[in-house]
Amino acid sequence: MNGAVILAGGSGERLFPYSSASLPKQFLPLIGNRSMLQETYARLRRHFTCDQIFIVTQAAFQDHVLSQLPNVTGEQIVLEPARRDTAGAMALCLSKLKDTFDVLLFCPADHHIEDGVEWSSAVNTALDHAVTHRAITLFGIVPNYPETGYGYIEYDRADSPVCNVVRFHEKPSRQVALRMVRSGRYLWNCGIFTIPCDVGVEAFREHLPQHYDLIERGFAQVNETVFEALPKVSIDYGLMEKIHEYLAVVPAFFPWNDLGSWSALERVLNQDENGNHTFGQVKSLDAQNSIVFAPKHEVYLYDVANLLIVCHDNQVLVANKEKSSDMKQWLPKLTDKPEVFQDRTTEGVGQRTH
C-alpha cells in the first residue's frame, strides 16, 4: 500500500505581512478560496484515500490542520518535536509509517500546482516506478523560462517517462539558467518525490546515521530531546545529492510554482495591459509593473511603477518590487524582529538545490 505525506511545517515569512510565523502561507488562501494546504490535500485525494494521507507539521499548527481538513484525525498528523529541517521531518515520518506503507509520496503544502491530467500522470508514473524499480523517484518540472530562484536537476534525457538523474545544480545566474533551459537537459527541482520506505531507511543508514537511529528507535520513542539532537539538514543536501546516481526523475509538464516570494505571484495572477498583477479591489491609473495583494482592502494606484503593495489586517507593506526577493535580508531590520527567517522547519523542501 502506498501513502502520501504533506510537509506543512514551514513559517512562510517571505510573504510578510500576509503570512506569519503563527499563521504561515500553507494555511492561507493565495489563489482562490481554499488554503494552500487544502488545495494540496484535494490534489492528493485523487490518488490516495483519507487514511493514506499524513501531514507533518509543528505542534503550534495542529489546530489549523484539524480545522482545515475535517477528514484528518490526530493519528494522521505527525508532529515535529523540534525544528530540524526536512531530513528530520522525513525521518520522523519513516519511523511512524515504514511498517505500514511500501512507498510514500512527499509533497510540500505550499506549492501552487494545477490539478489536471499532467499532475495525475506524473503521480502515477512516479509511484509505479518507485514500486517496481525500488527507486527514489523525483518530480522535475520541464522549465519554460530561465528561472534563477530554483535549483535544477540535470538528467539523461531519453524517450521515456522516467529518466536517470545526473546531478543537482544550485540556483544559477541568469546566463547559466538560459543555457540550461536551451539545452533541454535540466529540470526544475520542485521538491516532490516518491520513496520506497525500505530504500529510504537504507539511505539514511548510510548517509545520515543519526536520523537512521531515530527511525530505528521507533516513532513512539521519539521525544524532543532525541529530535533536537539531530543535525539540521535538508533532505536534498543531506541525502539526495549524495545518492543522485541511484535516483530517477519524472520530467513533468504540470504548471507549478512554489510561491516562495511575492514576485512569484506574477506567474499566477492575471496581468493587466500595464503589467500590473493584482489580487483584490485594485484600481490604477498610469501605474505600471506593480504587484498588489489586498484581498480585503481597496487600493488605488496613480503614477507609480515597480511597487510591491501588500495589505493585511492593520499592516501594509510597500516596497520596491525588484527588492522583494531580498526580503530575508531587510525584513528583520525593518520589523526589529531578528528571529524572522531563522530556524524554519519544512518550508521549502529542496531549497538546498531549489
MOBELCOR-V809536 format. One record per residue. RES is the residue in one small letter. PHI is phi in degrees with one decimal (none if undefined). NEAR is the number of other C-alpha atoms within 10 Angstrom. D_FIRST is the distance of its C-alpha to the first C-alpha in whole Angstrom. Layout:
BEGIN
res:RES phi:PHI near:NEAR d_first:D_FIRST
res:RES phi:PHI near:NEAR d_first:D_FIRST
END
This chain:
BEGIN
res:m phi:none near:10 d_first:0
res:n phi:-102.3 near:20 d_first:4
res:g phi:-137.6 near:23 d_first:7
res:a phi:-134.9 near:24 d_first:11
res:v phi:-125.2 near:25 d_first:14
res:i phi:-97.6 near:24 d_first:17
res:l phi:-85.2 near:27 d_first:20
res:a phi:-133.6 near:28 d_first:23
res:g phi:-108.2 near:30 d_first:25
res:g phi:-74.6 near:27 d_first:28
res:s phi:-100.1 near:25 d_first:31
res:g phi:55.9 near:27 d_first:32
res:e phi:-81.3 near:25 d_first:36
res:r phi:-71.1 near:23 d_first:37
res:l phi:-105.9 near:19 d_first:37
res:f phi:-61.2 near:22 d_first:40
res:p phi:-93.8 near:16 d_first:41
res:y phi:-65.0 near:23 d_first:38
res:s phi:-100.4 near:19 d_first:36
res:s phi:-141.4 near:15 d_first:36
res:a phi:-63.2 near:16 d_first:35
res:s phi:-86.2 near:11 d_first:35
res:l phi:-143.2 near:17 d_first:33
res:p phi:-76.3 near:23 d_first:32
res:k phi:-60.5 near:29 d_first:31
res:q phi:-65.4 near:27 d_first:27
res:f phi:-102.0 near:21 d_first:28
res:l phi:-122.4 near:17 d_first:31
res:p phi:-80.6 near:15 d_first:32
res:l phi:-110.2 near:22 d_first:33
res:i phi:-126.5 near:14 d_first:33
res:g phi:94.7 near:9 d_first:33
res:n phi:-99.8 near:10 d_first:32
res:r phi:-96.7 near:15 d_first:29
res:s phi:-68.5 near:19 d_first:28
res:m phi:-59.6 near:24 d_first:26
res:l phi:-62.4 near:26 d_first:23
res:q phi:-62.9 near:20 d_first:23
res:e phi:-63.6 near:22 d_first:23
res:t phi:-64.0 near:21 d_first:20
res:y phi:-61.5 near:22 d_first:18
res:a phi:-62.5 near:15 d_first:20
res:r phi:-63.6 near:17 d_first:18
res:l phi:-72.3 near:23 d_first:15
res:r phi:-64.7 near:13 d_first:15
res:r phi:-72.4 near:10 d_first:15
res:h phi:-122.0 near:16 d_first:12
res:f phi:-135.3 near:16 d_first:10
res:t phi:-78.0 near:12 d_first:11
res:c phi:-56.2 near:16 d_first:13
res:d phi:-79.5 near:13 d_first:11
res:q phi:-102.1 near:18 d_first:9
res:i phi:-111.2 near:21 d_first:12
res:f phi:-123.7 near:24 d_first:14
res:i phi:-123.2 near:27 d_first:17
res:v phi:-102.0 near:25 d_first:19
res:t phi:-159.1 near:23 d_first:23
res:q phi:-87.3 near:21 d_first:26
res:a phi:-58.4 near:15 d_first:28
res:a phi:-64.3 near:14 d_first:30
res:f phi:-104.4 near:18 d_first:28
res:q phi:-59.6 near:18 d_first:26
res:d phi:-64.5 near:11 d_first:28
res:h phi:-62.3 near:14 d_first:28
res:v phi:-62.9 near:22 d_first:24
res:l phi:-64.8 near:15 d_first:24
res:s phi:-74.5 near:10 d_first:27
res:q phi:-86.7 near:14 d_first:26
res:l phi:-123.4 near:14 d_first:22
res:p phi:-59.9 near:8 d_first:23
res:n phi:-83.2 near:10 d_first:20
res:v phi:-90.7 near:17 d_first:19
res:t phi:-103.8 near:13 d_first:19
res:g phi:-59.1 near:13 d_first:21
res:e phi:-66.7 near:10 d_first:18
res:q phi:-94.6 near:17 d_first:16
res:i phi:-104.4 near:21 d_first:19
res:v phi:-100.8 near:22 d_first:19
res:l phi:-92.8 near:20 d_first:23
res:e phi:-78.8 near:25 d_first:24
res:p phi:-67.3 near:18 d_first:27
res:a phi:-154.9 near:20 d_first:29
res:r phi:-97.4 near:22 d_first:29
res:r phi:-135.6 near:21 d_first:28
res:d phi:62.6 near:24 d_first:27
res:t phi:-74.1 near:27 d_first:23
res:a phi:-65.3 near:25 d_first:23
res:g phi:-64.2 near:29 d_first:23
res:a phi:-63.1 near:28 d_first:21
res:m phi:-68.2 near:20 d_first:18
res:a phi:-61.3 near:26 d_first:19
res:l phi:-62.1 near:24 d_first:19
res:c phi:-65.6 near:24 d_first:16
res:l phi:-64.4 near:24 d_first:14
res:s phi:-62.9 near:23 d_first:16
res:k phi:-90.3 near:16 d_first:15
res:l phi:-112.3 near:20 d_first:11
res:k phi:-63.3 near:19 d_first:11
res:d phi:-90.0 near:10 d_first:10
res:t phi:-105.7 near:13 d_first:8
res:f phi:-116.9 near:17 d_first:5
res:d phi:-81.5 near:18 d_first:6
res:v phi:-129.5 near:26 d_first:7
res:l phi:-118.2 near:28 d_first:9
res:l phi:-100.8 near:23 d_first:12
res:f phi:-102.3 near:22 d_first:15
res:c phi:-145.0 near:22 d_first:18
res:p phi:-61.8 near:28 d_first:21
res:a phi:-82.9 near:29 d_first:22
res:d phi:-115.8 near:30 d_first:26
res:h phi:-106.9 near:21 d_first:25
res:h phi:-94.3 near:18 d_first:27
res:i phi:-131.4 near:16 d_first:25
res:e phi:-77.6 near:14 d_first:26
res:d phi:-82.3 near:17 d_first:23
res:g phi:-151.4 near:11 d_first:24
res:v phi:-62.1 near:10 d_first:23
res:e phi:-64.0 near:13 d_first:23
res:w phi:-63.4 near:18 d_first:20
res:s phi:-60.5 near:15 d_first:18
res:s phi:-62.8 near:15 d_first:19
res:a phi:-63.8 near:22 d_first:18
res:v phi:-61.9 near:19 d_first:15
res:n phi:-62.9 near:12 d_first:14
res:t phi:-64.4 near:17 d_first:16
res:a phi:-65.7 near:24 d_first:14
res:l phi:-63.3 near:24 d_first:11
res:d phi:-61.2 near:15 d_first:12
res:h phi:-67.1 near:21 d_first:14
res:a phi:-62.7 near:26 d_first:12
res:v phi:-69.8 near:19 d_first:10
res:t phi:-80.6 near:9 d_first:13
res:h phi:-105.5 near:12 d_first:15
res:r phi:51.4 near:20 d_first:14
res:a phi:-123.7 near:21 d_first:16
res:i phi:-67.4 near:28 d_first:16
res:t phi:-119.4 near:29 d_first:17
res:l phi:-90.0 near:30 d_first:19
res:f phi:-100.0 near:25 d_first:20
res:g phi:-121.1 near:25 d_first:24
res:i phi:-84.8 near:22 d_first:26
res:v phi:-66.1 near:20 d_first:29
res:p phi:-75.8 near:22 d_first:32
res:n phi:-120.7 near:12 d_first:35
res:y phi:-161.6 near:11 d_first:38
res:p phi:-81.7 near:19 d_first:38
res:e phi:-72.9 near:19 d_first:37
res:t phi:-99.4 near:17 d_first:38
res:g phi:-94.0 near:20 d_first:36
res:y phi:-113.4 near:22 d_first:32
res:g phi:-85.9 near:24 d_first:31
res:y phi:-122.8 near:28 d_first:31
res:i phi:-108.6 near:28 d_first:29
res:e phi:-83.6 near:21 d_first:31
res:y phi:-141.7 near:23 d_first:29
res:d phi:-79.5 near:17 d_first:30
res:r phi:-67.3 near:16 d_first:30
res:a phi:-145.7 near:10 d_first:29
res:d phi:-80.7 near:7 d_first:29
res:s phi:-154.2 near:8 d_first:25
res:p phi:-72.1 near:15 d_first:23
res:v phi:-131.5 near:22 d_first:21
res:c phi:-128.8 near:18 d_first:24
res:n phi:-81.2 near:19 d_first:25
res:v phi:-88.8 near:22 d_first:26
res:v phi:-92.1 near:19 d_first:30
res:r phi:-168.9 near:18 d_first:30
res:f phi:-99.2 near:24 d_first:30
res:h phi:-130.8 near:19 d_first:33
res:e phi:-67.8 near:16 d_first:35
res:k phi:-56.5 near:19 d_first:36
res:p phi:-91.5 near:17 d_first:39
res:s phi:-71.7 near:12 d_first:42
res:r phi:-62.0 near:13 d_first:43
res:q phi:-64.4 near:10 d_first:45
res:v phi:-67.0 near:14 d_first:42
res:a phi:-61.1 near:22 d_first:39
res:l phi:-63.9 near:15 d_first:41
res:r phi:-64.2 near:13 d_first:41
res:m phi:-61.9 near:21 d_first:38
res:v phi:-63.5 near:19 d_first:37
res:r phi:-66.2 near:14 d_first:40
res:s phi:-71.1 near:9 d_first:38
res:g phi:75.1 near:15 d_first:35
res:r phi:-112.8 near:17 d_first:33
res:y phi:-133.1 near:28 d_first:32
res:l phi:-127.6 near:26 d_first:29
res:w phi:-71.4 near:28 d_first:29
res:n phi:-86.1 near:28 d_first:26
res:c phi:-96.7 near:26 d_first:25
res:g phi:76.9 near:22 d_first:22
res:i phi:-108.2 near:18 d_first:19
res:f phi:-158.2 near:23 d_first:16
res:t phi:-110.8 near:29 d_first:13
res:i phi:-143.8 near:25 d_first:13
res:p phi:-63.6 near:24 d_first:11
res:c phi:-60.7 near:24 d_first:11
res:d phi:-65.8 near:15 d_first:13
res:v phi:-67.5 near:16 d_first:15
res:g phi:-62.7 near:22 d_first:16
res:v phi:-62.1 near:21 d_first:17
res:e phi:-65.3 near:13 d_first:19
res:a phi:-64.1 near:18 d_first:21
res:f phi:-64.6 near:20 d_first:22
res:r phi:-58.7 near:16 d_first:23
res:e phi:-81.6 near:10 d_first:25
res:h phi:-114.5 near:15 d_first:26
res:l phi:-133.9 near:21 d_first:26
res:p phi:-61.3 near:14 d_first:27
res:q phi:-67.7 near:18 d_first:27
res:h phi:-67.6 near:25 d_first:24
res:y phi:-62.1 near:22 d_first:23
res:d phi:-60.6 near:17 d_first:25
res:l phi:-64.2 near:23 d_first:23
res:i phi:-60.8 near:25 d_first:20
res:e phi:-69.1 near:15 d_first:21
res:r phi:-61.2 near:13 d_first:23
res:g phi:98.5 near:15 d_first:20
res:f phi:-59.1 near:17 d_first:20
res:a phi:-66.1 near:8 d_first:22
res:q phi:-98.5 near:11 d_first:25
res:v phi:-86.9 near:17 d_first:25
res:n phi:-129.8 near:13 d_first:28
res:e phi:-61.5 near:11 d_first:30
res:t phi:-63.7 near:10 d_first:32
res:v phi:-63.5 near:16 d_first:29
res:f phi:-69.9 near:21 d_first:28
res:e phi:-65.7 near:15 d_first:31
res:a phi:-74.7 near:13 d_first:32
res:l phi:-70.8 near:20 d_first:29
res:p phi:-69.7 near:16 d_first:31
res:k phi:-79.3 near:17 d_first:30
res:v phi:-153.9 near:17 d_first:29
res:s phi:-77.4 near:24 d_first:27
res:i phi:-66.3 near:24 d_first:23
res:d phi:-66.3 near:22 d_first:25
res:y phi:-69.5 near:16 d_first:28
res:g phi:-78.6 near:18 d_first:27
res:l phi:-133.2 near:18 d_first:24
res:m phi:-59.2 near:21 d_first:24
res:e phi:-66.3 near:16 d_first:27
res:k phi:-86.1 near:14 d_first:28
res:i phi:-126.2 near:15 d_first:25
res:h phi:-59.8 near:17 d_first:26
res:e phi:-70.4 near:12 d_first:26
res:y phi:-103.8 near:14 d_first:23
res:l phi:-94.3 near:21 d_first:21
res:a phi:-120.9 near:26 d_first:21
res:v phi:-139.3 near:30 d_first:21
res:v phi:-99.8 near:26 d_first:21
res:p phi:-65.7 near:23 d_first:24
res:a phi:-111.9 near:22 d_first:24
res:f phi:-115.9 near:17 d_first:26
res:f phi:-72.8 near:18 d_first:25
res:p phi:-60.2 near:17 d_first:28
res:w phi:-143.9 near:20 d_first:27
res:n phi:-146.0 near:17 d_first:29
res:d phi:-85.6 near:18 d_first:29
res:l phi:47.5 near:21 d_first:32
res:g phi:-84.1 near:19 d_first:32
res:s phi:-153.8 near:17 d_first:36
res:w phi:-63.9 near:20 d_first:39
res:s phi:-64.3 near:18 d_first:40
res:a phi:-65.9 near:15 d_first:36
res:l phi:-65.2 near:21 d_first:37
res:e phi:-62.9 near:17 d_first:39
res:r phi:-89.6 near:13 d_first:36
res:v phi:-126.2 near:15 d_first:35
res:l phi:-92.0 near:16 d_first:38
res:n phi:-66.2 near:12 d_first:41
res:q phi:-110.4 near:15 d_first:44
res:d phi:-86.7 near:11 d_first:47
res:e phi:-67.8 near:8 d_first:50
res:n phi:-105.6 near:14 d_first:51
res:g phi:80.9 near:16 d_first:48
res:n phi:-87.8 near:20 d_first:47
res:h phi:-116.8 near:23 d_first:43
res:t phi:-131.6 near:24 d_first:43
res:f phi:-138.2 near:18 d_first:41
res:g phi:116.9 near:14 d_first:43
res:q phi:-88.9 near:14 d_first:47
res:v phi:-124.7 near:16 d_first:49
res:k phi:-122.8 near:12 d_first:52
res:s phi:-137.4 near:14 d_first:53
res:l phi:-143.2 near:11 d_first:57
res:d phi:55.9 near:10 d_first:57
res:a phi:-109.6 near:18 d_first:54
res:q phi:-137.4 near:20 d_first:52
res:n phi:51.9 near:18 d_first:49
res:s phi:-116.4 near:23 d_first:48
res:i phi:-115.4 near:28 d_first:44
res:v phi:-128.4 near:24 d_first:45
res:f phi:-121.5 near:24 d_first:42
res:a phi:-148.1 near:20 d_first:43
res:p phi:-59.8 near:19 d_first:41
res:k phi:-125.5 near:12 d_first:44
res:h phi:-128.2 near:14 d_first:47
res:e phi:-95.7 near:11 d_first:50
res:v phi:-124.4 near:18 d_first:51
res:y phi:-122.5 near:12 d_first:54
res:l phi:-114.3 near:17 d_first:54
res:y phi:-141.4 near:11 d_first:57
res:d phi:52.7 near:9 d_first:59
res:v phi:-131.3 near:13 d_first:56
res:a phi:-152.3 near:18 d_first:53
res:n phi:58.1 near:17 d_first:50
res:l phi:-104.2 near:21 d_first:49
res:l phi:-113.1 near:22 d_first:46
res:i phi:-127.2 near:20 d_first:47
res:v phi:-128.1 near:24 d_first:44
res:c phi:-117.8 near:21 d_first:45
res:h phi:-150.2 near:16 d_first:43
res:d phi:52.9 near:11 d_first:45
res:n phi:-102.0 near:6 d_first:48
res:q phi:-114.4 near:10 d_first:47
res:v phi:-134.4 near:14 d_first:48
res:l phi:-109.7 near:14 d_first:47
res:v phi:-125.7 near:13 d_first:49
res:a phi:-145.8 near:15 d_first:49
res:n phi:-67.5 near:14 d_first:50
res:k phi:-56.4 near:18 d_first:47
res:e phi:-68.6 near:12 d_first:47
res:k phi:-99.0 near:14 d_first:46
res:s phi:-66.0 near:20 d_first:43
res:s phi:-71.7 near:16 d_first:41
res:d phi:-95.2 near:12 d_first:43
res:m phi:-55.8 near:19 d_first:42
res:k phi:-58.2 near:14 d_first:41
res:q phi:-83.9 near:13 d_first:45
res:w phi:-97.2 near:11 d_first:47
res:l phi:-64.3 near:18 d_first:45
res:p phi:-58.3 near:15 d_first:45
res:k phi:-71.7 near:12 d_first:49
res:l phi:-68.1 near:10 d_first:49
res:t phi:-95.3 near:9 d_first:48
res:d phi:58.4 near:9 d_first:49
res:k phi:-125.9 near:10 d_first:45
res:p phi:-64.3 near:11 d_first:45
res:e phi:-77.2 near:9 d_first:41
res:v phi:-59.4 near:21 d_first:40
res:f phi:75.0 near:17 d_first:37
res:q phi:-94.1 near:11 d_first:37
res:d phi:62.7 near:14 d_first:34
res:r phi:-76.5 near:19 d_first:31
res:t phi:-97.7 near:26 d_first:28
res:t phi:-101.1 near:31 d_first:25
res:e phi:-65.8 near:23 d_first:27
res:g phi:71.7 near:27 d_first:27
res:v phi:-53.1 near:25 d_first:24
res:g phi:90.6 near:21 d_first:26
res:q phi:-66.0 near:21 d_first:29
res:r phi:-61.1 near:19 d_first:30
res:t phi:-124.5 near:24 d_first:30
res:h phi:-127.4 near:22 d_first:30
END
